[in-house]
Amino acid sequence: MSFPDSGNVFPNWHGRKPRKPSFAKLVSTALRASLRGQSSSIKTVALWTGANERTVKNWFAGDRAPSGDHFLGLAANSPAVLAAFLAAIQRNDCLVMADIEEARSKVAAALVALDAVRAVQMEGTAEVTPSVHGGA
């Protein structure tokens, strides 16, 4: 009995879309962008995910991709990883919502800081005002 001849030739790839980068390369690129210049990036990612440092080094190198649970930890802690994933699955609408939520939290933090400065200024004004008007 012999094997059939069909199926042993690779199809012609000319004219097709280029292959998307692998998931491992996607995560590697996003992690490098997210933690660029940070000396303890391996340890940081290990803390985010609970993964072994050797495993994290493989993610940074693009040799291996994180498992589902580890990826959830990465996406939760690294906006770059989340953005790269959403872009890869063509969910740019979710990227916009993530940007809106990030902007809202920054505006809320700025308002808290402004309120604190205003409160300090109001206290300073209240202490100065009676002494100026009190002499009249």
Order of alpha helices (4+ residues) and beta strands (2+ residues): alpha-alpha-alpha-alpha-alpha-alpha
